[in-house]
């Protein structure tokens, strides 16, 4: 499968919710030029997390977005991160 085909399949999932790293994320963008997807933490799905500084004092929110590489090293399949993301699909967007 070509890189363009991988990107097109993921574009159908924009707006979908996914369980990834123990949290719910929404796929918000497929960036073909840098071979990545952008995820946004779902604010309405769980309480917000507060990050603690080195002294254990909460002082700011953790990052609300995350980007993942789409292609594996060969460029012919999805990266391991994308495969884990797709396993956690809530099925709320288009299908591939």
N, C-alpha and C positions, 0 to 999 in steps of 0.2 A: 504494500500500500504506500502511496506517495505521501510526502509531508502535507501537500495541499489537501489530499483526501482526508487525512487525519484532522486537519483544521476544520474542514467543512462539516465533518461529523460532530465535532465538538460545538460548533456554532449553533447547531440545532438544540443544544442543551442550555444555551444562555437563559438565565432566569431560573434554572433548576436548583433544587436544594440537595445538598450532599452531606453525609456524615463523614468527617475527615478529622483525624487527630483528636477524637473525643468531643468535637463541637460540630455545629451545623453551619455550613457555608453556602453561599449563593454564587454560582458562576456568573460573573458580570461581563467578562470580555475574553475574546480569543485574539491574541496578538501574533499574527502570522509572521511579522517581520523579525520578531525575537523568539519565535517558537515557544510561546508561553500562554498560559491562561491566568486570569486574575480572578481570585475569589474574594468575596466580602463576607465577614462574619455576620451571621444572621442576628440582628439585635433583638428581634421579637421572639426568638426561639429559646432563649435562656437568659439568665441574669448576666449582666456585664461583669467582666473580670477586671480587677484592679491589679496593676503590677506593683510589686514592692521593690523599694530600693535596697541597697546593700545592708541597711540596718533593719529591714523588715517593716518599714513604714510605707503604707500605700501612698503613692504620689502622682500617678498618672495612669491612664488607660493603656492597655496593650494595643498593639497594632490591629487595625480593623480590616486590613487587606493582606492577601498572601498571593504570591505568584508561583506557579509550578511549570517546569519544563514539560512540553508536550511529547516530543519524540525521544525514543531511546537512542543509544549511541550509534546504531546502524542507520537511523533515520527512517526505518521501515515499519516501526511499530510504536505503540505508546510507551512512555516512560513508566517505571514502576510506580511513581507517585500518582500518575494519572489513572493507572489501573486500580490502585487503592481507592482513589476518589470515586471512580465509576462504580466500584463495589458498594459504596455507600449512597447510591442514588436513591432519592425519594420518589423518582418517577414523575415529577411534576412538570417537566418540560417535554419537548419533542423527543421522539425515540430514534435510536440509531440502528 
